């Protein structure tokens, strides 16, 4: 399977993280410590719309599942609306390459809605291409200095976990980058 991906421009938004089901929405944010407070430096959203839609064949042979109508609008509008309601304007739509043109036709560049949409692609159908996709994500994480899809951070930001719960989870992963990142969220990444 090939997926589309792009690096989007920074926006100034409140920190929030989310992940939802079909047509998944993923909100990401990065922060800079400012004394005892954090200053938001970037907020982006990602809509995962790259599935093959095999369970809906033949309806999805020529069209992505995310472009099929749910009542009076394409399915992709629902995860986009979640991001928009959260104040997110910079959004990456990840699609299979064969659906890329249809998404561009349906959504344009997002400017008509006050959004900035990004589309390019990464092939993830082979072991080598999975490695390339992993390196892409690693590059983004290094540049933005935050983890993409860090479930513990999302739960912490949403108040579902306390700092002591996240610290306990992170201590079990001390010594790897993920655990150190969790500890750094609480200002305690030192050994």
C-alpha positions in Angstrom: 0.0 0.0 0.0 1.2 3.5 -0.7 0.3 6.4 1.5 0.4 10.2 1.0 2.2 12.4 3.4 3.6 16.0 3.6 5.2 18.4 6.1 2.9 21.3 6.8 3.6 24.8 7.9 3.4 25.7 11.6 0.3 27.2 13.2 -0.2 28.8 16.6 -2.9 26.8 18.4 -3.7 25.5 21.8 -2.1 22.1 22.6 -4.5 19.2 22.1 -4.1 15.7 21.0 -6.7 13.3 19.6 -7.1 10.0 17.7 -10.4 8.7 16.3 -11.6 5.8 14.2 -12.2 5.4 10.5 -10.9 8.4 8.7 -8.7 8.8 11.8 -7.8 12.3 13.0 -4.5 12.7 14.8 -3.7 16.1 16.3 -0.1 16.8 17.1 1.4 19.7 18.9 4.9 20.8 19.9 5.8 22.9 22.9 8.6 25.0 24.2 9.1 25.3 27.9 8.6 28.9 29.1 9.4 29.0 32.8 6.8 26.8 34.5 4.4 27.2 31.5 4.6 25.8 28.0 4.4 28.0 24.9 2.7 26.3 21.9 4.8 26.6 18.8 3.0 24.3 16.4 -0.3 22.5 15.9 -1.1 20.2 13.1 -3.7 17.5 12.2 -3.5 14.3 10.2 -6.3 12.5 8.6 -5.5 8.9 7.7 -7.5 8.1 4.6 -5.2 5.6 2.8 -7.0 2.3 3.3 -8.0 0.1 0.4 -11.7 -0.2 1.4 -11.8 -3.9 0.5 -14.8 -4.6 2.8 -16.8 -2.1 0.7 -16.0 -3.5 -2.7 -17.2 -2.9 -5.4 -18.2 0.6 -4.2 -14.6 1.4 -3.4 -13.0 0.1 -6.6 -12.8 3.5 -8.2 -13.2 5.7 -5.2 -11.6 5.9 -1.7 -13.9 4.9 1.2 -13.3 8.3 2.7 -14.9 10.0 -0.3 -18.1 7.9 -0.1 -21.1 9.9 1.1 -22.3 9.6 4.7 -25.7 11.3 4.4 -24.9 14.6 2.5 -21.1 14.8 2.6 -18.0 12.7 2.0 -16.9 10.6 5.0 -13.6 12.6 5.1 -15.5 15.6 6.2 -16.2 14.1 9.6 -12.6 13.7 10.8 -11.8 17.1 9.2 -14.6 18.7 11.2 -13.1 17.3 14.4 -9.8 18.9 13.6 -11.5 22.2 12.6 -13.6 22.3 15.8 -10.3 21.9 17.7 -9.0 25.0 15.9 -6.6 23.1 13.6 -6.0 24.6 10.2 -2.8 22.8 9.1 -3.9 19.3 8.1 -2.1 16.5 6.4 -4.4 14.1 4.5 -2.7 10.7 4.0 -4.2 8.8 1.0 -3.4 5.9 -1.3 -1.8 7.3 -4.5 -4.6 6.1 -6.7 -7.0 8.2 -4.7 -4.8 11.3 -4.5 -6.4 13.1 -7.5 -9.9 12.5 -6.2 -9.0 14.0 -2.8 -7.4 17.0 -4.5 -10.5 17.5 -6.6 -12.8 17.2 -3.5 -10.8 19.2 -1.0 -8.5 21.4 -3.1 -5.8 22.9 -1.1 -8.2 23.7 1.7 -8.1 27.5 1.3 -11.8 27.7 0.5 -12.4 26.5 4.1 -9.6 28.5 5.7 -7.4 25.4 5.9 -3.9 24.4 4.6 -4.0 20.9 3.3 -0.9 18.8 2.4 -0.7 15.8 0.1 2.4 13.8 -1.1 3.1 10.1 -0.8 5.2 7.4 0.8 5.2 3.8 -0.3 4.6 1.4 2.6 4.1 -1.8 0.7 7.5 -3.4 1.2 9.9 -3.8 4.1 12.2 -1.2 2.5 9.3 1.3 2.1 8.2 0.7 5.7 11.7 1.7 6.8 11.5 4.8 4.6 8.2 5.7 6.2 9.7 5.2 9.6 12.6 7.4 8.8 10.2 10.1 7.5 8.3 10.0 10.9 11.6 10.1 12.8 12.8 13.1 10.8 9.5 15.0 11.6 9.8 14.1 15.2 13.4 15.3 15.4 12.6 18.6 13.6 9.5 19.3 15.6 10.8 18.0 18.9 7.7 16.1 19.8 6.4 12.5 19.3 3.7 11.8 16.8 0.9 9.6 18.2 2.3 9.5 21.7 -0.7 7.9 23.5 0.6 8.6 27.0 1.0 12.3 26.1 -2.5 12.5 24.6 -4.0 10.9 27.7 -2.0 13.2 30.0 -3.1 16.3 28.0 -6.7 15.1 28.1 -6.5 14.5 31.9 -7.0 10.8 31.5 -3.7 10.0 33.1 -1.9 11.9 35.9 1.7 12.9 35.8 2.6 10.2 38.3 0.9 7.5 36.1 2.8 8.7 33.1 6.1 8.9 35.1 5.5 5.2 36.2 4.9 4.1 32.6 8.0 6.1 31.5 10.2 4.6 34.2 9.5 1.2 32.7 10.9 2.5 29.4 13.8 4.5 30.7 16.8 4.1 28.5 14.9 4.3 25.2 13.9 7.4 23.3 10.2 6.9 23.9 10.5 6.6 27.7 13.0 9.5 27.8 10.5 11.6 25.8 7.7 10.8 28.4 10.0 11.8 31.2 11.0 15.0 29.5 7.3 16.0 29.4 7.5 16.3 33.1 11.0 17.9 33.1 12.6 14.8 34.6 14.6 13.1 31.8 17.9 13.1 33.7 19.0 9.6 34.9 
